Amino acid sequence: MSLTVYAPASMGNVGVGFDLLGAALAPIDGTLLGDCVSIEPALTGISLSLAGHWADKLPVDAADNIVYQCAEFFLAQLESQAGIAMTLEKNLPVGSGLGSSASSVVAALYALNEYFDRPFDEQALLRLMGEFEGKISGSVHYDNVAPCYLGGMQLMLDVPHSVCEGLPVFKQWYWVVAYPGISLSTAKMRALLPEVYDKSVAIDFGRYLSAFVHASYKQDASLAIAVLKDVLAEPYRASEIPGYEQARAALAELGMLTTGISGSGPTLFSVTDDLATAQAAQAWLDSHYVKQGVGFSHICQIDTQGTRRVD
C-alpha cells in the first residue's frame, strides 16, 4: 500500500481572530498550495526523502525534521516495527505566514493515520497535530492546523469535546494572498506584541470577533468586512513587514475591501467580491510587493475540503 496526502496552506488569525480563527486556502486556478506527504512500505525503519521547491530550507538530518518525528511517535504509539519510506514535498516557504509547519505536520499525521488504518479519531488526531506544530512555533495554537486539516474557516473552541467548529464562509469572496519572498520567525513576531493590553483594546477585540462570527452566520458580508480588523497584532507587526503598509494603502485605492496580515506575516491577504478587482490587486502586488523569482501570489477562495488523499 502506498498513498499521498495533500494539506492546504492556511491563514492564521484571519485578522480579526488572533489565535482563534483560521482558514484554509484554495487558489482558483486549481494550484495545490500546500505540502504533500507520501508513504510506501519499506523493509525496515523510517526513511524520509525531501522534494519540492522549498526542500532546501529544511534540516539536512532527517531526525531533525518534524515529519520524521511524527512517524517515530506514530510507530511508537502503535508499538509497530513496520518499515516505511516517506517523502515530504515541501511546497510552502518556511516562516511565510501560510501555515507552512502546520501543513507538513497535518499532511504527515493524516497520511500516517490513513496508512495504519486510522487508529486515531478526528479529535485525537487534531490535538496531536496541534501538539507537534507547537514544537516548531513554540506553543500550541490550532488556528493553522485546524483549517488545514478540516478545511473551511474554523473558530477555535478548545473545550474538552471539541477543538474547533467551522463557520459559514462567504463564497463570493476572493482572497488575494501575496508572499513577498522573505521569512519571518513566528516567535520573533509574537515577541513584538505587548504582554498586557488596554481594556478598550480587549473590548474592541471581543466586539469585532463576535460581530464577525455573527455576520458569518447571517451571511451579512458588509458587516463582516466592517469588523474584519486586527487590533491585537497588526498595529505592532505592520511596520516590521517591508512594504506592507504601502501595499495596504494601494490595495484600498484599487477597491479591495480590506487587507490584513496572514498569520504573523509576511504574507498579506486582501479581500474582494469582484474577480476583476482581485486580478488588478494581484498584478499590483506582483509588481510592488512580491520579489520576483522568490515570492508568489494567488487569488484564492476558502478551501472547504481540507487535507485529503491525492494518490
Secondary structure, 3 states (H helix, E strand, C coil): CCEEEEEECEEECCCCCCCCEEEEEEECCCCCCEEEEEEEEECCCEEEEEECCCHHHCCCCHHHCHHHHHHHHHHHHHCCCCEEEEEEECCCCCCCCCCHHHHHHHHHHHHHHHHCCCCCCHHHHHHHHHHHHHHHHCCCCCCCHHHHHHCCEEEEEEECCEEEEEECCCCCCEEEEEECCCCCCHHHHHHCCCCCCCHHHHHHHHHHHHHHHHHHHHCCHHHHHHHCCCCCCHHHHHHHCCCHHHHHHHHHHHCCCEEEECCCCCCEEEEECCHHHHHHHHHHHHHHCCCCCCCEEEEEEECCCCCEECC
